[in-house]
Amino acid sequence: MISIRRHEEGASAGRTVRFEGRDYGSQVSLFVVDADPGRGPALHVHPYAETWIVRRGDAEFTVGEEKTRGSAGDILVAPANIPHRFENVGPDRLEVICVHPSETFQQIFV
C-alpha cells in the first residue's frame, strides 16, 4: 500500500496538489484543486473524459460551447477531445477534484 499525505505531496503556489498515477503504480491521475475566487485552469483538452467532483464552493464549467455552474456535491464530466475549463465564481475558495483516467496527464492548452 502507498499512502500519500497532503503535507508531503508538493502543492503548487495555488494550493493545487498534482497526483500522477504512474509515479505510484496507479492508472488514475488527479488534481486536488484549492483555488481562490476568479481562478481556474486555462482552456485545454485531453484524449480522455475528465471528471470533476466539487467539494466546496461554486464554479462555472465551460465544455465546448456549453457553460454550467457546479457547487459542493456536484459531479460533472467533460467528454474527451472537447476544450474545457472551470473558474471559481464564488466569494470563497473552490475545492475540486479533477479525475483523469490515465496514469499520466495528457493535457494540451488551446
NUMARDO-908612 format. One line per field, with one value per atom (N, C-alpha, C): atom name; x, y, z. Coordinates in steps of 0.05 Angstrom, whole numbers, padded with zeros to 5 digits. Layout:
BEGIN
site <- CA / ...
u <- X / ...
v <- Y / ...
w <- Z / ...
END
This chain:
BEGIN
site <- N / CA / C / N / CA / C / N / CA / C / N / CA / C / N / CA / C / N / CA / C / N / CA / C / N / CA / C / N / CA / C / N / CA / C / N / CA / C / N / CA / C / N / CA / C / N / CA / C / N / CA / C / N / CA / C / N / CA / C / N / CA / C / N / CA / C / N / CA / C / N / CA / C / N / CA / C / N / CA / C / N / CA / C / N / CA / C / N / CA / C / N / CA / C / N / CA / C / N / CA / C / N / CA / C / N / CA / C / N / CA / C / N / CA / C / N / CA / C / N / CA / C / N / CA / C / N / CA / C / N / CA / C / N / CA / C / N / CA / C / N / CA / C / N / CA / C / N / CA / C / N / CA / C / N / CA / C / N / CA / C / N / CA / C / N / CA / C / N / CA / C / N / CA / C / N / CA / C / N / CA / C / N / CA / C / N / CA / C / N / CA / C / N / CA / C / N / CA / C / N / CA / C / N / CA / C / N / CA / C / N / CA / C / N / CA / C / N / CA / C / N / CA / C / N / CA / C / N / CA / C / N / CA / C / N / CA / C / N / CA / C / N / CA / C / N / CA / C / N / CA / C / N / CA / C / N / CA / C / N / CA / C / N / CA / C / N / CA / C / N / CA / C / N / CA / C / N / CA / C / N / CA / C / N / CA / C / N / CA / C / N / CA / C / N / CA / C / N / CA / C / N / CA / C / N / CA / C / N / CA / C / N / CA / C / N / CA / C / N / CA / C / N / CA / C / N / CA / C / N / CA / C / N / CA / C / N / CA / C / N / CA / C / N / CA / C / N / CA / C / N / CA / C / N / CA / C / N / CA / C / N / CA / C / N / CA / C / N / CA / C / N / CA / C / N / CA / C / N / CA / C / N / CA / C
u <- 00017 / 00000 / 00018 / 00009 / 00023 / 00005 / 00015 / -00001 / 00013 / -00002 / 00010 / -00005 / 00009 / -00003 / -00002 / -00023 / -00024 / 00000 / 00009 / 00032 / 00058 / 00059 / 00083 / 00082 / 00059 / 00056 / 00059 / 00075 / 00081 / 00057 / 00047 / 00025 / 00037 / 00024 / 00033 / 00028 / 00036 / 00031 / 00001 / -00016 / -00044 / -00057 / -00041 / -00050 / -00062 / -00056 / -00066 / -00046 / -00056 / -00039 / -00041 / -00019 / -00018 / -00010 / -00026 / -00021 / -00020 / 00003 / 00005 / 00009 / -00011 / -00013 / 00011 / 00024 / 00047 / 00068 / 00072 / 00092 / 00086 / 00061 / 00053 / 00040 / 00043 / 00031 / 00001 / -00010 / -00039 / -00044 / -00068 / -00076 / -00094 / -00095 / -00111 / -00093 / -00097 / -00083 / -00104 / -00096 / -00116 / -00102 / -00118 / -00111 / -00130 / -00121 / -00138 / -00134 / -00154 / -00153 / -00164 / -00150 / -00158 / -00153 / -00174 / -00170 / -00185 / -00172 / -00184 / -00205 / -00223 / -00243 / -00230 / -00243 / -00233 / -00211 / -00203 / -00181 / -00192 / -00176 / -00182 / -00163 / -00163 / -00145 / -00153 / -00134 / -00140 / -00154 / -00166 / -00179 / -00159 / -00167 / -00150 / -00166 / -00152 / -00165 / -00149 / -00162 / -00150 / -00160 / -00146 / -00156 / -00174 / -00182 / -00200 / -00219 / -00241 / -00260 / -00247 / -00254 / -00245 / -00270 / -00268 / -00290 / -00282 / -00301 / -00297 / -00315 / -00305 / -00321 / -00317 / -00339 / -00337 / -00341 / -00321 / -00322 / -00331 / -00324 / -00331 / -00331 / -00350 / -00350 / -00368 / -00365 / -00381 / -00363 / -00368 / -00352 / -00369 / -00359 / -00371 / -00354 / -00366 / -00352 / -00359 / -00339 / -00343 / -00333 / -00351 / -00344 / -00354 / -00335 / -00343 / -00357 / -00381 / -00396 / -00415 / -00417 / -00436 / -00423 / -00438 / -00430 / -00450 / -00441 / -00459 / -00445 / -00461 / -00450 / -00450 / -00430 / -00428 / -00422 / -00433 / -00427 / -00423 / -00417 / -00409 / -00428 / -00416 / -00431 / -00436 / -00432 / -00438 / -00415 / -00421 / -00402 / -00408 / -00387 / -00390 / -00370 / -00376 / -00358 / -00355 / -00330 / -00324 / -00315 / -00328 / -00320 / -00292 / -00281 / -00254 / -00253 / -00231 / -00224 / -00242 / -00256 / -00272 / -00259 / -00252 / -00239 / -00257 / -00244 / -00259 / -00241 / -00255 / -00242 / -00263 / -00254 / -00272 / -00260 / -00277 / -00268 / -00284 / -00270 / -00283 / -00300 / -00326 / -00343 / -00356 / -00349 / -00360 / -00342 / -00351 / -00337 / -00315 / -00315 / -00296 / -00279 / -00261 / -00244 / -00261 / -00250 / -00263 / -00245 / -00258 / -00243 / -00256 / -00240 / -00249 / -00229 / -00238 / -00221 / -00225 / -00203 / -00204 / -00192 / -00209 / -00201 / -00194 / -00170 / -00160 / -00156 / -00171 / -00169 / -00144 / -00121 / -00096 / -00073 / -00054 / -00031 / -00014 / -00017 / -00003 / -00023 / -00017 / -00033 / -00027 / -00048 / -00046 / -00063 / -00051 / -00066 / -00053 / -00069 / -00059 / -00076 / -00062 / -00076 / -00081 / -00105 / -00113 / -00117
v <- -00023 / 00000 / 00025 / 00045 / 00071 / 00091 / 00106 / 00127 / 00154 / 00173 / 00199 / 00220 / 00233 / 00254 / 00281 / 00296 / 00322 / 00339 / 00340 / 00357 / 00347 / 00321 / 00310 / 00315 / 00316 / 00320 / 00349 / 00356 / 00384 / 00398 / 00418 / 00435 / 00458 / 00467 / 00490 / 00515 / 00538 / 00563 / 00568 / 00556 / 00559 / 00539 / 00524 / 00504 / 00479 / 00475 / 00452 / 00429 / 00406 / 00382 / 00366 / 00358 / 00342 / 00314 / 00294 / 00266 / 00253 / 00244 / 00230 / 00200 / 00184 / 00156 / 00139 / 00144 / 00129 / 00128 / 00149 / 00151 / 00133 / 00123 / 00107 / 00080 / 00072 / 00047 / 00047 / 00071 / 00074 / 00082 / 00074 / 00081 / 00106 / 00120 / 00145 / 00168 / 00191 / 00215 / 00235 / 00254 / 00274 / 00300 / 00321 / 00346 / 00350 / 00358 / 00367 / 00397 / 00411 / 00440 / 00454 / 00475 / 00493 / 00521 / 00534 / 00558 / 00582 / 00605 / 00630 / 00639 / 00657 / 00668 / 00679 / 00674 / 00684 / 00666 / 00645 / 00628 / 00602 / 00590 / 00565 / 00560 / 00536 / 00530 / 00543 / 00547 / 00557 / 00535 / 00542 / 00523 / 00502 / 00476 / 00454 / 00430 / 00410 / 00385 / 00361 / 00338 / 00312 / 00291 / 00270 / 00248 / 00229 / 00237 / 00221 / 00240 / 00229 / 00245 / 00253 / 00277 / 00286 / 00289 / 00279 / 00280 / 00300 / 00318 / 00337 / 00331 / 00332 / 00329 / 00355 / 00370 / 00395 / 00389 / 00396 / 00391 / 00415 / 00439 / 00464 / 00487 / 00505 / 00530 / 00527 / 00547 / 00549 / 00554 / 00540 / 00542 / 00544 / 00558 / 00557 / 00539 / 00519 / 00500 / 00506 / 00507 / 00511 / 00485 / 00473 / 00449 / 00454 / 00458 / 00466 / 00493 / 00495 / 00520 / 00522 / 00500 / 00499 / 00508 / 00523 / 00532 / 00523 / 00514 / 00506 / 00512 / 00515 / 00520 / 00494 / 00492 / 00469 / 00479 / 00464 / 00472 / 00446 / 00450 / 00427 / 00403 / 00380 / 00355 / 00348 / 00367 / 00361 / 00346 / 00329 / 00314 / 00321 / 00330 / 00337 / 00323 / 00318 / 00303 / 00318 / 00323 / 00334 / 00312 / 00309 / 00288 / 00291 / 00270 / 00271 / 00289 / 00302 / 00319 / 00343 / 00352 / 00376 / 00397 / 00421 / 00441 / 00447 / 00450 / 00454 / 00469 / 00481 / 00495 / 00499 / 00509 / 00518 / 00542 / 00558 / 00581 / 00584 / 00591 / 00596 / 00622 / 00620 / 00643 / 00651 / 00637 / 00643 / 00663 / 00671 / 00690 / 00677 / 00651 / 00636 / 00617 / 00603 / 00584 / 00561 / 00551 / 00529 / 00504 / 00482 / 00456 / 00437 / 00428 / 00409 / 00387 / 00363 / 00340 / 00335 / 00336 / 00332 / 00304 / 00286 / 00258 / 00253 / 00243 / 00236 / 00206 / 00192 / 00163 / 00154 / 00162 / 00157 / 00157 / 00141 / 00140 / 00165 / 00181 / 00206 / 00227 / 00253 / 00274 / 00278 / 00279 / 00284 / 00309 / 00332 / 00357 / 00376 / 00387 / 00407 / 00432 / 00455 / 00480 / 00492 / 00503 / 00514 / 00543
w <- 00000 / 00000 / 00000 / -00015 / -00016 / -00003 / 00015 / 00029 / 00024 / 00014 / 00008 / 00025 / 00042 / 00059 / 00045 / 00047 / 00033 / 00039 / 00064 / 00070 / 00058 / 00049 / 00037 / 00007 / -00005 / -00034 / -00041 / -00060 / -00067 / -00079 / -00065 / -00075 / -00090 / -00111 / -00127 / -00111 / -00122 / -00109 / -00105 / -00122 / -00119 / -00101 / -00085 / -00066 / -00080 / -00106 / -00120 / -00118 / -00110 / -00109 / -00135 / -00145 / -00170 / -00163 / -00171 / -00167 / -00194 / -00203 / -00228 / -00222 / -00229 / -00221 / -00228 / -00251 / -00259 / -00237 / -00223 / -00202 / -00178 / -00176 / -00153 / -00160 / -00185 / -00193 / -00197 / -00203 / -00207 / -00236 / -00245 / -00273 / -00273 / -00251 / -00249 / -00240 / -00252 / -00243 / -00234 / -00217 / -00209 / -00199 / -00200 / -00187 / -00164 / -00141 / -00119 / -00118 / -00129 / -00133 / -00109 / -00100 / -00079 / -00090 / -00103 / -00118 / -00106 / -00107 / -00098 / -00118 / -00110 / -00129 / -00154 / -00177 / -00202 / -00215 / -00202 / -00212 / -00223 / -00241 / -00253 / -00276 / -00287 / -00309 / -00335 / -00353 / -00380 / -00396 / -00418 / -00436 / -00445 / -00443 / -00451 / -00459 / -00470 / -00479 / -00469 / -00468 / -00462 / -00482 / -00487 / -00504 / -00488 / -00465 / -00448 / -00434 / -00423 / -00408 / -00381 / -00372 / -00345 / -00328 / -00303 / -00284 / -00262 / -00256 / -00234 / -00211 / -00187 / -00163 / -00147 / -00144 / -00130 / -00100 / -00084 / -00055 / -00040 / -00050 / -00035 / -00055 / -00052 / -00068 / -00093 / -00110 / -00135 / -00158 / -00180 / -00204 / -00229 / -00249 / -00275 / -00293 / -00305 / -00322 / -00351 / -00367 / -00396 / -00410 / -00426 / -00441 / -00469 / -00488 / -00515 / -00513 / -00524 / -00524 / -00500 / -00484 / -00462 / -00436 / -00420 / -00394 / -00373 / -00350 / -00328 / -00302 / -00281 / -00255 / -00239 / -00221 / -00204 / -00176 / -00156 / -00128 / -00112 / -00086 / -00069 / -00073 / -00078 / -00081 / -00110 / -00128 / -00157 / -00170 / -00189 / -00205 / -00234 / -00249 / -00277 / -00293 / -00319 / -00336 / -00362 / -00371 / -00397 / -00415 / -00439 / -00457 / -00468 / -00478 / -00490 / -00513 / -00517 / -00540 / -00544 / -00523 / -00524 / -00506 / -00516 / -00498 / -00474 / -00451 / -00427 / -00406 / -00386 / -00364 / -00343 / -00320 / -00299 / -00285 / -00272 / -00257 / -00231 / -00210 / -00185 / -00187 / -00187 / -00189 / -00163 / -00141 / -00115 / -00099 / -00076 / -00060 / -00043 / -00041 / -00024 / -00041 / -00028 / -00042 / -00054 / -00076 / -00090 / -00087 / -00080 / -00078 / -00098 / -00117 / -00138 / -00141 / -00144 / -00151 / -00180 / -00196 / -00225 / -00230 / -00239 / -00243 / -00272 / -00277 / -00304 / -00305 / -00322 / -00324 / -00340 / -00330 / -00344 / -00324 / -00328 / -00309 / -00311 / -00333 / -00336 / -00345 / -00340 / -00351 / -00380 / -00396 / -00425 / -00430 / -00428 / -00428 / -00448 / -00466 / -00485 / -00481 / -00476 / -00473 / -00501 / -00504 / -00531 / -00530
END
